[in-house]
Amino acid sequence: MPLFHFIGLDKPDHLAVRMSVRPDHLEFVKDFVRLGGPLLDEHGQPMGSAMIIEAENLETAKVKLAQDPYAKAGLFESTHLRPWRVAIGTLQGYDG
């Protein structure tokens, strides 16, 4: 199944939103995110998300991400989603 790279940058002053929705976000993405975590600011505080996701195609990836609790809570100021593939290293659980 194809892989996609997602970057979402949080709206300013939305750390409380991120933290309150985080448990629901982690539960939601566990079945299709192959690698992910927060982007950090210079003080080590979360200020966005980076994820490698698995989906049938770009449209399916967009639909899944639109249903993410982070997206539904209005956390992101901007998002970018692009097709991606492994060139170096391995990705646990991916055999593509």
C-alpha positions in Angstrom: 0.0 0.0 0.0 1.4 3.5 -0.8 2.8 5.8 1.8 2.2 9.5 2.3 4.1 12.2 4.3 2.0 14.6 6.3 3.1 17.8 8.0 0.6 19.8 10.1 1.7 23.1 11.7 -0.3 24.1 14.8 -2.1 27.4 15.1 -0.4 29.8 17.5 -1.3 29.3 21.1 -3.1 26.0 20.5 -0.9 23.8 22.8 -3.9 23.3 25.1 -6.0 22.1 22.2 -3.3 19.7 21.1 -2.9 18.2 24.6 -6.6 17.8 25.3 -7.2 16.0 22.0 -4.0 14.0 22.0 -5.4 10.7 23.4 -8.2 10.6 20.8 -5.7 11.5 18.1 -3.4 8.6 19.1 -6.2 6.1 19.2 -7.5 7.3 15.8 -4.2 7.1 13.9 -2.8 3.9 15.3 -4.1 1.8 12.4 -2.7 3.8 9.5 0.3 5.8 10.8 3.5 3.9 10.3 5.8 6.6 11.9 4.8 9.8 13.5 5.4 12.4 16.2 5.3 16.0 17.1 7.4 18.7 15.6 9.1 20.7 18.3 9.8 24.4 18.7 13.2 25.7 20.0 12.0 25.1 23.6 11.0 21.5 23.0 7.3 22.2 22.9 5.0 20.6 20.3 4.2 22.9 17.5 3.0 20.5 14.8 2.9 16.9 13.6 4.8 14.8 11.1 3.5 11.4 10.1 4.1 8.7 7.5 0.8 7.2 6.7 -0.4 4.2 4.7 -3.4 4.6 2.5 -4.8 3.2 -0.8 -4.3 6.5 -2.6 -4.0 10.3 -2.0 -7.7 10.9 -1.8 -8.1 8.1 0.9 -5.3 9.7 2.9 -7.0 13.1 2.7 -10.3 11.6 3.9 -8.6 9.8 6.8 -6.7 12.9 7.9 -9.8 15.0 7.8 -11.4 12.7 10.3 -8.4 12.9 12.7 -9.4 14.5 16.0 -6.6 17.1 15.6 -8.2 18.2 12.3 -11.7 18.2 13.8 -10.5 20.3 16.7 -9.1 23.0 14.3 -5.5 22.5 15.6 -3.7 23.0 12.3 -2.8 26.4 10.8 -1.5 24.6 7.7 -1.1 21.1 6.3 0.9 19.4 3.6 0.3 15.9 2.3 2.5 14.3 -0.4 3.2 10.8 -1.7 6.4 9.3 -0.1 8.6 6.2 -0.3 11.3 4.7 1.8 14.8 5.1 0.3 17.0 4.5 3.3 16.3 2.5 6.5 13.3 0.5 7.3 9.7 1.2 8.4 8.4 -1.2 11.0 5.2 -3.0 9.8 5.6 -1.9 6.2 6.3 -4.4 3.5 5.6 -2.2 0.4 
